[in-house]
Amino acid sequence: MRTKIVRIGNSRGVRIPKPLLEEAGLEGDVELRLVDDRIVIESVRRSREGWREAARQIREGGEDGLLDPPVPTGFDESEWTWE
């Protein structure tokens, strides 16, 4: 699909047709980066996006235990109190 670079104030922009935006799932803020000689436009992903669902699936699958058994230390074997 061809389009033109247009002037927007002191900058330049590209008009992206709505069907293309919908197919790419782009809306709101996007991330621009240069890869080789190409400009790549990507959705901005929030930090830790999808972690809640992944944790739920791990918990439901019974895979949320410790990887290694606990190793007792001298601290565990001595008497101590909160002060």
TAJO-V704019 format. One line per field, one symbol per residue. ss: DSSP state (H for helix, E for strand, C for the rest). psi: psi as a letter, one per 30 degrees, with the letter a starting at -180 (. if undefined). A space follows every 50 residues. Layout:
BEGIN
ss = ???
psi = ???
END
This chain:
BEGIN
ss = CCCCEEEECCEEEECCCHHHHHHHCCCCCEEEEEECCEEEEEECCCCCCC HHHHHHHHHHCCCCCCCCCCCCCHHHHCCCCCC
psi = kkllklkjbfallkkkkeeeeeefgklbklkklkjcgkkkklkkkkkgkf eeeeeeeeeefggglkellkjkleefflkllk.
END
